[in-house]
Amino acid sequence: MKDLADLIGRICISAIFLYEAYDSIVYFQSTKMTMAEYGLNWRPDLLLVSAITALIIGGICILIGFKASIGAFFLIIYWIPVTFVLYSFWDDPEPLQRINSTHFMKNLAILGGLLIIMVNGSGKYSVKRLLSYTRL
């Protein structure tokens, strides 16, 4: 049961990041404008392409279970600043504080899941384990 839960957890966590990469690619210009609204004006194309690359590599690594710890590390490096920039509820006016604090806490929970993957690896149902069986 634990191995199946590991697999389902990896699928759910990777889905968040792979969808975010897809959304950032499809709405590239809109995402750049949103970044500018949050004050991220230094080389927005480079920042956005780097973020998309980290999302795709990290999401796929976690999904297939190959180098999942490295994938989780990429996503953690991306996720921490995004969380603090987008959901800085302590600076928001009263009506937004409640909503943004909830989003902030959800992002912290996702960060916890990434840390668990980084420490524990990918589990039994993974490409990493499949490759270990096929080596001669």
N, C-alpha and C positions, 0 to 999 in steps of 0.2 A: 504494500500500500504506500509506503514511504517513497519508493521509486516512482510510482505513478504520480504521486503528489508533487515530486520534484519536477517531473516532465510538464505537468499542467501548470505549475507555478512559472516555469521558464517560458512556456508559451504565452501566458498572460502578461508577464513582464516584458517580454520581447515585443509583443503586439503594440504596447504603448509607444515604444521607441520607433518601431518600424512605421507605424502610422504617422508619427510626428515627422519622420523623415519624408514620407510620401507627401504629407501636407505641405511641408516646407518647400519641396521641389515644385509641386503643382502651383502653389501660391507664392513663388519666390519673391516677386516684387512687393506683394502685400506684406510678406514676412519682413522684408528689409525696411519697409515703412514702419512697421510695428517696432522693430529694433531701434529705429531712430527716435520714436516716441519715448522709449525708455532710456535714451541717452547713449545708445551704442552706435556711435558715429565713426569710430576708427575702423577703416577698411571693412565696411559691412559685407561686401562680397566675399572676402576672405573668411570673415567670421562665420558667415552663413554656410559657405561650402565646407568649412572645417566642421561645423556642427552637424551638417547633414552626413558627412563622411563618418564621424564618430557614431552617429545614430545608426547608420546602416551596418557598419562593421560590428559595433557592440551588440545590436539587436540580432544580427545573424549568428554571431558567435554564441550568444545565449540560447537562441532558438534551437540550433542544431547540437549544442553541447560540445563544441570544439573550441578549446581555448576560452571557455566561458569566464574564467577569472580575469583574463585580459579584456574581454568584451565588457564585463561588468566594470572594470577599472575605467575604460574609455567613457562609459555612460555616467559613472560617478563624477568624473572630471567635468563632464558636460552638465550634469543635473544639479550640482551644488550651486554654481553661479546663477543658473537659470532660476532656480527656486528663490534665491535671495534677491534677484533683480525683479522678477515678475510679481512676487507675492510678499513684498516688504510691508506687511500689514501694519507694522508699528508706525509707519509714516502716513498711512491712509486716513482719510476722514472717517468719522464714526460709522456711517452706513456701510462702507466698504470693508471695514476692519474684520467684521464677522465672516464675510465671504472669503476674503483673502487669507485670513488665518486658517480657515478650514482647508483651502487649497494648499497652503503652506504645510499643514500637518499631513495631508495626503501625500505630498511630495516627500516628506520625511519618511513616511511608511514605505514608499517605493524605494527610497534610498536604503532603508533597512533591508529590503528584499535583495537589492543589488549587493549589499555587503555580505549577506548570507551566501549568495551565489559565489561571490569572490572568495570567500573563505572555504566553503564546502565543495566548490566545483560543480560539475554538471550532473552528477548522479549516474545511475545505472543505464538509463535509456538516453544514450548520447552517441554522437559520431565518434567521440574520443574513445569510448569503450568498444565500439564496433571496430575501430582501427587497431586497438590493442589485441583483439582476437584474430585479426587477419595477418598479423606479422608472423613471419617464419622464424 
